[in-house]
Amino acid sequence: MRQKSTANRDLPPRMIRRIRKGKSGKTWTSYYYDGRTVDGKRKEIPLGTDLDQAKV
């Protein structure tokens, strides 16, 4: 099993950070919870753009 990325070590388990770069060069960061549906399929639940609020 490989090690977790050093860029995301500050996040809780099953939390994902997505960074997108716009056409103007502005970066947009959002956070998601990597959950599962009843069927066992992967589903990302959006938590917002604020890290502190997403951790709550």
PQR file with spaces between the fields and no chain letter, atoms N, CA, C, O and H, PARSE charges and radii, in Angstrom:
ATOM       1  N    MET     1       0.832   -1.170    0.000 -0.4000 1.5000
ATOM       2  CA   MET     1       0.000    0.000    0.000 -0.0000 2.0000
ATOM       3  C    MET     1       0.889    1.250    0.000  0.5500 1.7000
ATOM       4  O    MET     1       1.827    1.351    0.791 -0.5500 1.4000
ATOM       5  N    ARG     2       0.592    2.183   -0.879 -0.4000 1.5000
ATOM       6  CA   ARG     2       1.442    3.359   -0.994 -0.0000 2.0000
ATOM       7  C    ARG     2       1.096    4.385    0.063  0.5500 1.7000
ATOM       8  O    ARG     2       0.014    4.353    0.650 -0.5500 1.4000
ATOM       9  H    ARG     2      -0.170    2.101   -1.522  0.4000 1.0000
ATOM      10  N    GLN     3       2.041    5.309    0.304 -0.4000 1.5000
ATOM      11  CA   GLN     3       1.837    6.347    1.295 -0.0000 2.0000
ATOM      12  C    GLN     3       0.863    7.402    0.790  0.5500 1.7000
ATOM      13  O    GLN     3       0.722    7.609   -0.415 -0.5500 1.4000
ATOM      14  H    GLN     3       2.920    5.335   -0.172  0.4000 1.0000
ATOM      15  N    LYS     4       0.200    8.060    1.720 -0.4000 1.5000
ATOM      16  CA   LYS     4      -0.703    9.145    1.392 -0.0000 2.0000
ATOM      17  C    LYS     4       0.106   10.333    0.880  0.5500 1.7000
ATOM      18  O    LYS     4       1.222   10.572    1.339 -0.5500 1.4000
ATOM      19  H    LYS     4       0.315    7.892    2.699  0.4000 1.0000
ATOM      20  N    SER     5      -0.452   11.066   -0.062 -0.4000 1.5000
ATOM      21  CA   SER     5       0.208   12.225   -0.640 -0.0000 2.0000
ATOM      22  C    SER     5       0.559   13.251    0.443  0.5500 1.7000
ATOM      23  O    SER     5      -0.239   13.501    1.346 -0.5500 1.4000
ATOM      24  H    SER     5      -1.359   10.871   -0.435  0.4000 1.0000
ATOM      25  N    THR     6       1.734   13.833    0.348 -0.4000 1.5000
ATOM      26  CA   THR     6       2.157   14.816    1.345 -0.0000 2.0000
ATOM      27  C    THR     6       1.326   16.093    1.259  0.5500 1.7000
ATOM      28  O    THR     6       1.266   16.849    2.228 -0.5500 1.4000
ATOM      29  H    THR     6       2.382   13.629   -0.386  0.4000 1.0000
ATOM      30  N    ALA     7       0.692   16.344    0.132 -0.4000 1.5000
ATOM      31  CA   ALA     7      -0.107   17.557   -0.038 -0.0000 2.0000
ATOM      32  C    ALA     7      -1.409   17.497    0.760  0.5500 1.7000
ATOM      33  O    ALA     7      -1.977   18.539    1.086 -0.5500 1.4000
ATOM      34  H    ALA     7       0.741   15.730   -0.655  0.4000 1.0000
ATOM      35  N    ASN     8      -1.888   16.297    1.077 -0.4000 1.5000
ATOM      36  CA   ASN     8      -3.186   16.167    1.736 -0.0000 2.0000
ATOM      37  C    ASN     8      -3.092   15.607    3.151  0.5500 1.7000
ATOM      38  O    ASN     8      -4.092   15.124    3.681 -0.5500 1.4000
ATOM      39  H    ASN     8      -1.426   15.450    0.812  0.4000 1.0000
ATOM      40  N    ARG     9      -1.939   15.658    3.763 -0.4000 1.5000
ATOM      41  CA   ARG     9      -1.790   15.090    5.109 -0.0000 2.0000
ATOM      42  C    ARG     9      -2.482   15.915    6.183  0.5500 1.7000
ATOM      43  O    ARG     9      -2.720   15.411    7.280 -0.5500 1.4000
ATOM      44  H    ARG     9      -1.126   16.050    3.332  0.4000 1.0000
ATOM      45  N    ASP    10      -2.810   17.165    5.895 -0.4000 1.5000
ATOM      46  CA   ASP    10      -3.494   17.988    6.880 -0.0000 2.0000
ATOM      47  C    ASP    10      -5.006   17.736    6.911  0.5500 1.7000
ATOM      48  O    ASP    10      -5.707   18.298    7.753 -0.5500 1.4000
ATOM      49  H    ASP    10      -2.616   17.574    5.003  0.4000 1.0000
ATOM      50  N    LEU    11      -5.509   16.904    6.009 -0.4000 1.5000
ATOM      51  CA   LEU    11      -6.939   16.629    5.935 -0.0000 2.0000
ATOM      52  C    LEU    11      -7.305   15.378    6.737  0.5500 1.7000
ATOM      53  O    LEU    11      -6.492   14.464    6.875 -0.5500 1.4000
ATOM      54  H    LEU    11      -4.940   16.447    5.326  0.4000 1.0000
ATOM      55  N    PRO    12      -8.533   15.343    7.265 -0.5600 1.5000
ATOM      56  CA   PRO    12      -8.992   14.141    7.960  0.2800 2.0000
ATOM      57  C    PRO    12      -9.156   12.970    6.990  0.5500 1.7000
ATOM      58  O    PRO    12      -9.158   13.172    5.776 -0.5500 1.4000
ATOM      59  N    PRO    13      -9.293   11.750    7.514 -0.5600 1.5000
ATOM      60  CA   PRO    13      -9.487   10.595    6.626  0.2800 2.0000
ATOM      61  C    PRO    13     -10.734   10.752    5.753  0.5500 1.7000
ATOM      62  O    PRO    13     -11.747   11.296    6.191 -0.5500 1.4000
ATOM      63  N    ARG    14     -10.645   10.275    4.531 -0.4000 1.5000
ATOM      64  CA   ARG    14     -11.731   10.273    3.545 -0.0000 2.0000
ATOM      65  C    ARG    14     -12.131   11.667    3.074  0.5500 1.7000
ATOM      66  O    ARG    14     -13.211   11.840    2.510 -0.5500 1.4000
ATOM      67  H    ARG    14      -9.821    9.833    4.175  0.4000 1.0000
ATOM      68  N    MET    15     -11.280   12.656    3.298 -0.4000 1.5000
ATOM      69  CA   MET    15     -11.548   14.004    2.819 -0.0000 2.0000
ATOM      70  C    MET    15     -10.620   14.298    1.643  0.5500 1.7000
ATOM      71  O    MET    15      -9.438   13.954    1.669 -0.5500 1.4000
ATOM      72  H    MET    15     -10.402   12.515    3.756  0.4000 1.0000
ATOM      73  N    ILE    16     -11.172   14.937    0.613 -0.4000 1.5000
ATOM      74  CA   ILE    16     -10.437   15.201   -0.620 -0.0000 2.0000
ATOM      75  C    ILE    16     -10.394   16.695   -0.878  0.5500 1.7000
ATOM      76  O    ILE    16     -11.378   17.398   -0.649 -0.5500 1.4000
ATOM      77  H    ILE    16     -12.132   15.216    0.592  0.4000 1.0000
ATOM      78  N    ARG    17      -9.254   17.183   -1.355 -0.4000 1.5000
ATOM      79  CA   ARG    17      -9.104   18.582   -1.764 -0.0000 2.0000
ATOM      80  C    ARG    17      -8.982   18.603   -3.286  0.5500 1.7000
ATOM      81  O    ARG    17      -8.151   17.897   -3.855 -0.5500 1.4000
ATOM      82  H    ARG    17      -8.454   16.612   -1.541  0.4000 1.0000
ATOM      83  N    ARG    18      -9.803   19.405   -3.936 -0.4000 1.5000
ATOM      84  CA   ARG    18      -9.722   19.578   -5.388 -0.0000 2.0000
ATOM      85  C    ARG    18      -9.302   21.015   -5.673  0.5500 1.7000
ATOM      86  O    ARG    18      -9.910   21.959   -5.171 -0.5500 1.4000
ATOM      87  H    ARG    18     -10.479   19.979   -3.473  0.4000 1.0000
ATOM      88  N    ILE    19      -8.269   21.171   -6.473 -0.4000 1.5000
ATOM      89  CA   ILE    19      -7.778   22.502   -6.848 -0.0000 2.0000
ATOM      90  C    ILE    19      -7.953   22.649   -8.357  0.5500 1.7000
ATOM      91  O    ILE    19      -7.432   21.850   -9.135 -0.5500 1.4000
ATOM      92  H    ILE    19      -7.774   20.403   -6.881  0.4000 1.0000
ATOM      93  N    ARG    20      -8.684   23.667   -8.753 -0.4000 1.5000
ATOM      94  CA   ARG    20      -8.917   23.944  -10.169 -0.0000 2.0000
ATOM      95  C    ARG    20      -8.336   25.307  -10.511  0.5500 1.7000
ATOM      96  O    ARG    20      -8.370   26.230   -9.697 -0.5500 1.4000
ATOM      97  H    ARG    20      -9.107   24.316   -8.121  0.4000 1.0000
ATOM      98  N    LYS    21      -7.817   25.420  -11.692 -0.4000 1.5000
ATOM      99  CA   LYS    21      -7.256   26.677  -12.153 -0.0000 2.0000
ATOM     100  C    LYS    21      -8.137   27.212  -13.272  0.5500 1.7000
ATOM     101  O    LYS    21      -8.405   26.520  -14.254 -0.5500 1.4000
ATOM     102  H    LYS    21      -7.790   24.670  -12.353  0.4000 1.0000
ATOM     103  N    GLY    22      -8.580   28.446  -13.113 -0.4000 1.5000
ATOM     104  CA   GLY    22      -9.442   29.077  -14.099 -0.0000 2.0000
ATOM     105  C    GLY    22      -8.659   29.617  -15.286  0.5500 1.7000
ATOM     106  O    GLY    22      -7.428   29.608  -15.302 -0.5500 1.4000
ATOM     107  H    GLY    22      -8.362   29.008  -12.315  0.4000 1.0000
ATOM     108  N    LYS    23      -9.389   30.075  -16.253 -0.4000 1.5000
ATOM     109  CA   LYS    23      -8.774   30.610  -17.464 -0.0000 2.0000
ATOM     110  C    LYS    23      -7.940   31.856  -17.165  0.5500 1.7000
ATOM     111  O    LYS    23      -6.927   32.097  -17.821 -0.5500 1.4000
ATOM     112  H    LYS    23     -10.389   30.082  -16.239  0.4000 1.0000
ATOM     113  N    SER    24      -8.362   32.644  -16.181 -0.4000 1.5000
ATOM     114  CA   SER    24      -7.642   33.864  -15.829 -0.0000 2.0000
ATOM     115  C    SER    24      -6.427   33.589  -14.944  0.5500 1.7000
ATOM     116  O    SER    24      -5.659   34.503  -14.644 -0.5500 1.4000
ATOM     117  H    SER    24      -9.185   32.448  -15.648  0.4000 1.0000
ATOM     118  N    GLY    25      -6.249   32.338  -14.525 -0.4000 1.5000
ATOM     119  CA   GLY    25      -5.129   31.976  -13.672 -0.0000 2.0000
ATOM     120  C    GLY    25      -5.495   31.899  -12.194  0.5500 1.7000
ATOM     121  O    GLY    25      -4.668   31.519  -11.365 -0.5500 1.4000
ATOM     122  H    GLY    25      -6.873   31.595  -14.768  0.4000 1.0000
ATOM     123  N    LYS    26      -6.718   32.254  -11.871 -0.4000 1.5000
ATOM     124  CA   LYS    26      -7.191   32.217  -10.490 -0.0000 2.0000
ATOM     125  C    LYS    26      -7.433   30.760  -10.065  0.5500 1.7000
ATOM     126  O    LYS    26      -8.023   29.981  -10.812 -0.5500 1.4000
ATOM     127  H    LYS    26      -7.390   32.562  -12.545  0.4000 1.0000
ATOM     128  N    THR    27      -6.972   30.402   -8.861 -0.4000 1.5000
ATOM     129  CA   THR    27      -7.171   29.034   -8.388 -0.0000 2.0000
ATOM     130  C    THR    27      -8.394   28.959   -7.493  0.5500 1.7000
ATOM     131  O    THR    27      -8.686   29.889   -6.741 -0.5500 1.4000
ATOM     132  H    THR    27      -6.492   31.036   -8.253  0.4000 1.0000
ATOM     133  N    TRP    28      -9.103   27.850   -7.579 -0.4000 1.5000
ATOM     134  CA   TRP    28     -10.317   27.612   -6.827 -0.0000 2.0000
ATOM     135  C    TRP    28     -10.162   26.287   -6.106  0.5500 1.7000
ATOM     136  O    TRP    28      -9.903   25.265   -6.743 -0.5500 1.4000
ATOM     137  H    TRP    28      -8.866   27.095   -8.189  0.4000 1.0000
ATOM     138  N    THR    29     -10.317   26.284   -4.784 -0.4000 1.5000
ATOM     139  CA   THR    29     -10.124   25.094   -3.977 -0.0000 2.0000
ATOM     140  C    THR    29     -11.441   24.705   -3.336  0.5500 1.7000
ATOM     141  O    THR    29     -12.133   25.551   -2.769 -0.5500 1.4000
ATOM     142  H    THR    29     -10.528   27.114   -4.267  0.4000 1.0000
ATOM     143  N    SER    30     -11.794   23.431   -3.422 -0.4000 1.5000
ATOM     144  CA   SER    30     -12.996   22.944   -2.764 -0.0000 2.0000
ATOM     145  C    SER    30     -12.683   21.620   -2.078  0.5500 1.7000
ATOM     146  O    SER    30     -11.717   20.939   -2.422 -0.5500 1.4000
ATOM     147  H    SER    30     -11.232   22.743   -3.883  0.4000 1.0000
ATOM     148  N    TYR    31     -13.513   21.270   -1.107 -0.4000 1.5000
ATOM     149  CA   TYR    31     -13.298   20.067   -0.307 -0.0000 2.0000
ATOM     150  C    TYR    31     -14.501   19.142   -0.430  0.5500 1.7000
ATOM     151  O    TYR    31     -15.646   19.587   -0.504 -0.5500 1.4000
ATOM     152  H    TYR    31     -14.298   21.823   -0.828  0.4000 1.0000
ATOM     153  N    TYR    32     -14.211   17.835   -0.449 -0.4000 1.5000
ATOM     154  CA   TYR    32     -15.243   16.822   -0.604 -0.0000 2.0000
ATOM     155  C    TYR    32     -15.034   15.696    0.397  0.5500 1.7000
ATOM     156  O    TYR    32     -13.905   15.415    0.800 -0.5500 1.4000
ATOM     157  H    TYR    32     -13.281   17.474   -0.389  0.4000 1.0000
ATOM     158  N    TYR    33     -16.136   15.049    0.798 -0.4000 1.5000
ATOM     159  CA   TYR    33     -16.052   13.845    1.611 -0.0000 2.0000
ATOM     160  C    TYR    33     -16.219   12.664    0.677  0.5500 1.7000
ATOM     161  O    TYR    33     -17.164   12.619   -0.110 -0.5500 1.4000
ATOM     162  H    TYR    33     -17.052   15.277    0.471  0.4000 1.0000
ATOM     163  N    ASP    34     -15.313   11.714    0.760 -0.4000 1.5000
ATOM     164  CA   ASP    34     -15.332   10.534   -0.105 -0.0000 2.0000
ATOM     165  C    ASP    34     -16.155    9.449    0.583  0.5500 1.7000
ATOM     166  O    ASP    34     -15.626    8.652    1.357 -0.5500 1.4000
ATOM     167  H    ASP    34     -14.545   11.751    1.400  0.4000 1.0000
ATOM     168  N    GLY    35     -17.451    9.426    0.292 -0.4000 1.5000
ATOM     169  CA   GLY    35     -18.356    8.484    0.944 -0.0000 2.0000
ATOM     170  C    GLY    35     -18.771    7.348    0.029  0.5500 1.7000
ATOM     171  O    GLY    35     -18.297    7.228   -1.100 -0.5500 1.4000
ATOM     172  H    GLY    35     -17.881   10.073   -0.337  0.4000 1.0000
ATOM     173  N    ARG    36     -19.660    6.524    0.537 -0.4000 1.5000
ATOM     174  CA   ARG    36     -20.202    5.390   -0.213 -0.0000 2.0000
ATOM     175  C    ARG    36     -21.726    5.429   -0.169  0.5500 1.7000
ATOM     176  O    ARG    36     -22.315    5.863    0.821 -0.5500 1.4000
ATOM     177  H    ARG    36     -20.045    6.621    1.455  0.4000 1.0000
ATOM     178  N    THR    37     -22.355    4.976   -1.241 -0.4000 1.5000
ATOM     179  CA   THR    37     -23.802    4.866   -1.265 -0.0000 2.0000
ATOM     180  C    THR    37     -24.207    3.539   -0.638  0.5500 1.7000
ATOM     181  O    THR    37     -23.352    2.749   -0.237 -0.5500 1.4000
ATOM     182  H    THR    37     -21.876    4.623   -2.045  0.4000 1.0000
ATOM     183  N    VAL    38     -25.501    3.298   -0.554 -0.4000 1.5000
ATOM     184  CA   VAL    38     -26.013    2.040    0.001 -0.0000 2.0000
ATOM     185  C    VAL    38     -25.555    0.859   -0.850  0.5500 1.7000
ATOM     186  O    VAL    38     -25.324   -0.231   -0.326 -0.5500 1.4000
ATOM     187  H    VAL    38     -26.195    3.940   -0.879  0.4000 1.0000
ATOM     188  N    ASP    39     -25.423    1.068   -2.156 -0.4000 1.5000
ATOM     189  CA   ASP    39     -24.979    0.026   -3.077 -0.0000 2.0000
ATOM     190  C    ASP    39     -23.482   -0.241   -2.980  0.5500 1.7000
ATOM     191  O    ASP    39     -22.992   -1.223   -3.538 -0.5500 1.4000
ATOM     192  H    ASP    39     -25.611    1.953   -2.581  0.4000 1.0000
ATOM     193  N    GLY    40     -22.757    0.617   -2.280 -0.4000 1.5000
ATOM     194  CA   GLY    40     -21.314    0.458   -2.150 -0.0000 2.0000
ATOM     195  C    GLY    40     -20.529    1.242   -3.185  0.5500 1.7000
ATOM     196  O    GLY    40     -19.304    1.136   -3.247 -0.5500 1.4000
ATOM     197  H    GLY    40     -23.156    1.415   -1.827  0.4000 1.0000
ATOM     198  N    LYS    41     -21.224    2.030   -3.998 -0.4000 1.5000
ATOM     199  CA   LYS    41     -20.539    2.835   -5.005 -0.0000 2.0000
ATOM     200  C    LYS    41     -19.990    4.106   -4.376  0.5500 1.7000
ATOM     201  O    LYS    41     -20.541    4.615   -3.399 -0.5500 1.4000
ATOM     202  H    LYS    41     -22.219    2.116   -3.947  0.4000 1.0000
ATOM     203  N    ARG    42     -18.909    4.610   -4.936 -0.4000 1.5000
ATOM     204  CA   ARG    42     -18.244    5.803   -4.431 -0.0000 2.0000
ATOM     205  C    ARG    42     -19.057    7.051   -4.754  0.5500 1.7000
ATOM     206  O    ARG    42     -19.569    7.200   -5.864 -0.5500 1.4000
ATOM     207  H    ARG    42     -18.462    4.197   -5.729  0.4000 1.0000
ATOM     208  N    LYS    43     -19.172    7.951   -3.768 -0.4000 1.5000
ATOM     209  CA   LYS    43     -19.888    9.205   -3.970 -0.0000 2.0000
ATOM     210  C    LYS    43     -19.165   10.310   -3.220  0.5500 1.7000
ATOM     211  O    LYS    43     -18.860   10.165   -2.037 -0.5500 1.4000
ATOM     212  H    LYS    43     -18.757    7.830   -2.866  0.4000 1.0000
ATOM     213  N    GLU    44     -18.891   11.411   -3.903 -0.4000 1.5000
ATOM     214  CA   GLU    44     -18.229   12.553   -3.281 -0.0000 2.0000
ATOM     215  C    GLU    44     -19.292   13.561   -2.855  0.5500 1.7000
ATOM     216  O    GLU    44     -20.106   14.006   -3.664 -0.5500 1.4000
ATOM     217  H    GLU    44     -19.140   11.529   -4.865  0.4000 1.0000
ATOM     218  N    ILE    45     -19.270   13.909   -1.572 -0.4000 1.5000
ATOM     219  CA   ILE    45     -20.211   14.870   -1.020 -0.0000 2.0000
ATOM     220  C    ILE    45     -19.495   16.206   -0.870  0.5500 1.7000
ATOM     221  O    ILE    45     -18.502   16.278   -0.146 -0.5500 1.4000
ATOM     222  H    ILE    45     -18.608   13.547   -0.915  0.4000 1.0000
ATOM     223  N    PRO    46     -19.965   17.276   -1.531 -0.5600 1.5000
ATOM     224  CA   PRO    46     -19.289   18.572   -1.436  0.2800 2.0000
ATOM     225  C    PRO    46     -19.406   19.169   -0.044  0.5500 1.7000
ATOM     226  O    PRO    46     -20.485   19.175    0.547 -0.5500 1.4000
ATOM     227  N    LEU    47     -18.288   19.675    0.481 -0.4000 1.5000
ATOM     228  CA   LEU    47     -18.251   20.276    1.813 -0.0000 2.0000
ATOM     229  C    LEU    47     -18.024   21.773    1.776  0.5500 1.7000
ATOM     230  O    LEU    47     -18.106   22.425    2.817 -0.5500 1.4000
ATOM     231  H    LEU    47     -17.411   19.670    0.001  0.4000 1.0000
ATOM     232  N    GLY    48     -17.746   22.333    0.631 -0.4000 1.5000
ATOM     233  CA   GLY    48     -17.560   23.784    0.517 -0.0000 2.0000
ATOM     234  C    GLY    48     -16.122   24.154    0.208  0.5500 1.7000
ATOM     235  O    GLY    48     -15.291   23.297   -0.091 -0.5500 1.4000
ATOM     236  H    GLY    48     -17.679   21.804   -0.214  0.4000 1.0000
ATOM     237  N    THR    49     -15.846   25.453    0.285 -0.4000 1.5000
ATOM     238  CA   THR    49     -14.519   25.950   -0.065 -0.0000 2.0000
ATOM     239  C    THR    49     -13.701   26.345    1.152  0.5500 1.7000
ATOM     240  O    THR    49     -12.498   26.574    1.030 -0.5500 1.4000
ATOM     241  H    THR    49     -16.521   26.149    0.528  0.4000 1.0000
ATOM     242  N    ASP    50     -14.320   26.431    2.321 -0.4000 1.5000
ATOM     243  CA   ASP    50     -13.613   26.814    3.546 -0.0000 2.0000
ATOM     244  C    ASP    50     -13.146   25.568    4.292  0.5500 1.7000
ATOM     245  O    ASP    50     -13.961   24.716    4.645 -0.5500 1.4000
ATOM     246  H    ASP    50     -15.298   26.245    2.420  0.4000 1.0000
ATOM     247  N    LEU    51     -11.842   25.455    4.535 -0.4000 1.5000
ATOM     248  CA   LEU    51     -11.274   24.255    5.171 -0.0000 2.0000
ATOM     249  C    LEU    51     -11.784   24.057    6.588  0.5500 1.7000
ATOM     250  O    LEU    51     -12.149   22.940    6.955 -0.5500 1.4000
ATOM     251  H    LEU    51     -11.180   26.147    4.249  0.4000 1.0000
ATOM     252  N    ASP    52     -11.820   25.115    7.396 -0.4000 1.5000
ATOM     253  CA   ASP    52     -12.289   24.982    8.778 -0.0000 2.0000
ATOM     254  C    ASP    52     -13.742   24.539    8.848  0.5500 1.7000
ATOM     255  O    ASP    52     -14.100   23.696    9.670 -0.5500 1.4000
ATOM     256  H    ASP    52     -11.523   26.022    7.097  0.4000 1.0000
ATOM     257  N    GLN    53     -14.568   25.100    7.995 -0.4000 1.5000
ATOM     258  CA   GLN    53     -15.986   24.734    7.974 -0.0000 2.0000
ATOM     259  C    GLN    53     -16.171   23.299    7.460  0.5500 1.7000
ATOM     260  O    GLN    53     -17.060   22.587    7.928 -0.5500 1.4000
ATOM     261  H    GLN    53     -14.276   25.785    7.327  0.4000 1.0000
ATOM     262  N    ALA    54     -15.351   22.876    6.516 -0.4000 1.5000
ATOM     263  CA   ALA    54     -15.437   21.538    5.962 -0.0000 2.0000
ATOM     264  C    ALA    54     -15.028   20.480    6.990  0.5500 1.7000
ATOM     265  O    ALA    54     -15.593   19.387    7.007 -0.5500 1.4000
ATOM     266  H    ALA    54     -14.629   23.454    6.136  0.4000 1.0000
ATOM     267  N    LYS    55     -14.049   20.797    7.847 -0.4000 1.5000
ATOM     268  CA   LYS    55     -13.620   19.852    8.870 -0.0000 2.0000
ATOM     269  C    LYS    55     -14.688   19.608    9.924  0.5500 1.7000
ATOM     270  O    LYS    55     -14.755   18.526   10.507 -0.5500 1.4000
ATOM     271  H    LYS    55     -13.591   21.686    7.833  0.4000 1.0000
ATOM     272  N    VAL    56     -15.524   20.614   10.168 -0.4000 1.5000
ATOM     273  CA   VAL    56     -16.616   20.473   11.146 -0.0000 2.0000
ATOM     274  C    VAL    56     -17.628   19.481   10.608  0.5500 1.7000
ATOM     275  O    VAL    56     -18.632   19.206   11.265 -0.5500 1.4000
ATOM     276  H    VAL    56     -15.470   21.493    9.694  0.4000 1.0000
